């Protein structure tokens, strides 16, 4: 009797390790972009007030009521 080695089952190939680093970088970039937008949108009313206010009569999200 001859012993045969079991054949490995065919499955999806594992992704390369650099794909994980790229995805981590993309997610970190999206997080920092979201935080930046949140800070700027929160500070916008104060910046507009400090610089002299709105020159137009169009309503904007940061115009005072």
C-alpha positions in Angstrom: 0.0 0.0 0.0 1.2 3.4 -0.8 0.4 6.4 1.3 -0.8 9.4 -0.5 -0.7 12.9 0.8 -4.1 14.6 1.2 -4.8 17.2 -1.5 -5.6 20.6 -0.1 -9.2 21.8 -0.8 -9.5 24.6 -3.3 -10.7 27.8 -1.6 -10.5 31.5 -2.3 -6.9 32.8 -2.3 -5.9 34.9 0.7 -5.6 38.6 -0.1 -2.1 40.0 -0.2 -0.9 41.7 3.0 -0.5 45.0 1.3 -4.2 45.2 0.6 -4.9 45.3 4.3 -2.5 48.2 4.8 -4.1 50.0 1.9 -7.6 49.5 3.3 -6.4 50.7 6.7 -4.9 53.8 5.2 -8.1 54.5 3.3 -10.2 54.1 6.4 -7.8 56.3 8.5 -8.0 59.0 5.7 -11.8 58.9 5.7 -11.9 59.2 9.5 -9.6 62.3 9.5 -11.6 63.9 6.7 -14.8 63.4 8.7 -13.3 64.9 11.8 -12.0 67.9 9.8 -15.4 68.5 8.2 -17.1 68.3 11.6 -14.7 70.8 13.2 -15.0 73.3 10.2 -18.7 73.1 10.0 -19.0 73.6 13.8 -16.7 76.7 13.7 -18.2 78.3 10.6 -20.8 80.5 12.3 -18.1 82.0 14.6 -15.7 82.6 11.7 -18.4 84.3 9.7 -19.3 86.5 12.6 -15.7 87.4 13.3 -15.1 88.4 9.7 -18.0 90.8 9.5 -21.0 88.6 8.7 -22.9 87.7 5.6 -23.1 90.3 2.8 -26.1 88.7 1.1 -29.6 88.4 2.2 -29.8 84.8 1.2 -30.4 82.4 4.1 -27.6 80.1 4.9 -27.2 77.3 7.5 -25.0 79.5 9.7 -27.0 82.8 9.4 -28.4 84.0 12.7 -32.2 83.7 13.1 
